[in-house]
Amino acid sequence: MPADGWDPAQYARFGEERQQPFFDLLALLHPAPGCRAVDLGCGTGELTVALHKHLLAGETVGIDRSAAMLDDSERWAVEGVWFGQRDIASFPDPDGSDGHFDVIAANASLQWVHDHDRLLAALTTALQPHGQLAFQVPTNNDHPSHSVAEEVAAEPAFAGVLAGGGDPRLAPVLAPEEYAEALHRLGYTEQVVRLQVYGHLLGSTDDVVEWVKGTLLTPYRERLDPATYEAYIERYRTRLLEVLGDQRPYFYPFKRILCWARLP
Ligand SMILES: C[S@@+](CC[C@H](N)C(=O)[O-])C[C@H]1O[C@@H](n2cnc3c(N)ncnc32)[C@H](O)[C@@H]1O
């Protein structure tokens, strides 16, 4: 098991479903030949290369906190693209050493970082004039796939282990209109902010367990010992099937917010 909870193989399950929002985000970004771009929470780097090519960028940097996710990134490396292990919360470096970017992109990663008002303000300081910011965040916490995870974590068998650091799920995602307001406040003169429901047709309700193991439950995996994590998963599966029923196939609605904005 990877030490940091992320597992590229688990994440790659449902790869097509997970990639669609990235390509929808990419469609909002204007190519900027020769530009300097950064992909925050780049994962394995596969989509960083797609970003680089779409932008016709001169240089694209992919950063991610997970060594396990980055392990394979060299596989995708093309000229002008490089990767580094780093926390988004420390980007950009306050000493200015990161320099400025024409494009800052983040697909399905900012939801793991607290305080989006602060984060967006910090990211904006690293953008050049006419710079583009584009990010996509899930906003599905009200679906049983997410609420049951929290409910089970509060049960006595797990609460003792998980309580120390509070809820391991960070839920800093703002409402779409709050992102629109924040982007306006930060000086962006063009923006697209939209809420989109991605409907995923899964084989059965049980497949939701495999889905959330790849993302939502990674902090649980980090905190629980392997046996307790397995017990947690089985309890989660039982409760989820009780709440949703054993549907075959199962239509899984997943809400996401896509934001694009450009500075004057
Ligand atoms: C859902 S994956 C998305 C990966 C990639 N952007 C994609 O679209 O395939 C989220 C990624 O964010 C990374 N991540 C989570 N929190 C992070 C943080 N604080 N700093 C840097 N990377 C982080 C994880 O390691 C993971 O690779």
PDBQT file of the ligand as one rigid body, heavy atoms in Angstrom, charges set to zero:
ROOT
HETATM    1  C1  LIG A 301      -8.118  13.291  -7.843  1.00  0.00    +0.000 C 
HETATM    2  S1  LIG A 301      -6.414  13.349  -8.168  1.00  0.00    +0.000 S 
HETATM    3  C2  LIG A 301      -6.332  14.310  -9.658  1.00  0.00    +0.000 C 
HETATM    4  C3  LIG A 301      -5.044  14.093 -10.414  1.00  0.00    +0.000 C 
HETATM    5  C4  LIG A 301      -4.968  14.816 -11.770  1.00  0.00    +0.000 C 
HETATM    6  N1  LIG A 301      -5.085  16.251 -11.645  1.00  0.00    +0.000 N 
HETATM    7  C5  LIG A 301      -6.044  14.272 -12.686  1.00  0.00    +0.000 C 
HETATM    8  O1  LIG A 301      -6.938  15.031 -13.050  1.00  0.00    +0.000 OA
HETATM    9  O2  LIG A 301      -5.963  13.087 -13.051  1.00  0.00    +0.000 OA
HETATM   10  C6  LIG A 301      -5.907  14.500  -6.939  1.00  0.00    +0.000 C 
HETATM   11  C7  LIG A 301      -4.398  14.685  -6.867  1.00  0.00    +0.000 C 
HETATM   12  O3  LIG A 301      -4.142  15.775  -5.999  1.00  0.00    +0.000 OA
HETATM   13  C8  LIG A 301      -3.009  15.459  -5.218  1.00  0.00    +0.000 C 
HETATM   14  N2  LIG A 301      -3.054  16.265  -4.001  1.00  0.00    +0.000 N 
HETATM   15  C9  LIG A 301      -3.945  16.214  -2.996  1.00  0.00    +0.000 A 
HETATM   16  N3  LIG A 301      -3.663  17.147  -2.067  1.00  0.00    +0.000 NA
HETATM   17  C10 LIG A 301      -2.555  17.802  -2.515  1.00  0.00    +0.000 A 
HETATM   18  C11 LIG A 301      -1.777  18.871  -1.999  1.00  0.00    +0.000 A 
HETATM   19  N4  LIG A 301      -2.093  19.463  -0.836  1.00  0.00    +0.000 N 
HETATM   20  N5  LIG A 301      -0.707  19.279  -2.707  1.00  0.00    +0.000 NA
HETATM   21  C12 LIG A 301      -0.361  18.682  -3.877  1.00  0.00    +0.000 A 
HETATM   22  N6  LIG A 301      -1.072  17.670  -4.415  1.00  0.00    +0.000 NA
HETATM   23  C13 LIG A 301      -2.156  17.234  -3.741  1.00  0.00    +0.000 A 
HETATM   24  C14 LIG A 301      -3.131  13.975  -4.955  1.00  0.00    +0.000 C 
HETATM   25  O4  LIG A 301      -1.886  13.415  -4.607  1.00  0.00    +0.000 OA
HETATM   26  C15 LIG A 301      -3.666  13.484  -6.299  1.00  0.00    +0.000 C 
HETATM   27  O5  LIG A 301      -2.629  13.106  -7.168  1.00  0.00    +0.000 OA
ENDROOT
TORSDOF 0
